[in-house]
Amino acid sequence: MDVAATTLAMAGVAIPASMDAQDMFAENYGRAYVYSSADRMSNVIDRARSVMGPRFHYIRNFMLDRPLYNWGHREVGSALWDPDGKVTSFMALRRLADAGNLEGVHAAP
């Protein structure tokens, strides 16, 4: 939400009083907590929320069938970002996983 206020400030537009947002580049900028979320990465659906304060970082994963990390968007990105067709590290890891050469959390889909 602070991105909108920062954009307005950069454009020289006053931040409306109705917005609960701050200019991230202001000298007095500060937040007690930081909130984040993830819903989609490329063609992969993911759903996670988090809040981080001075002492704790709480992460809520709503996709419990994906215990560690979702590989899908990395595979799409690897194919798009490598114009020479070279095997990237994520593609190599995926091939190791498919061959059964990874164990435990490293083998998570």
Secondary structure, 3 states (H helix, E strand, C coil): CHHHHHHHHHCCCCCCCCCCCCCCCCCCCCCCCEEEEEEEECCEEEEEEEEECCCCEEEEECCCCCCCCCCHHHHHHHHHHCCCCCCCHHHHHHHHHHCCCCCHHHHCC
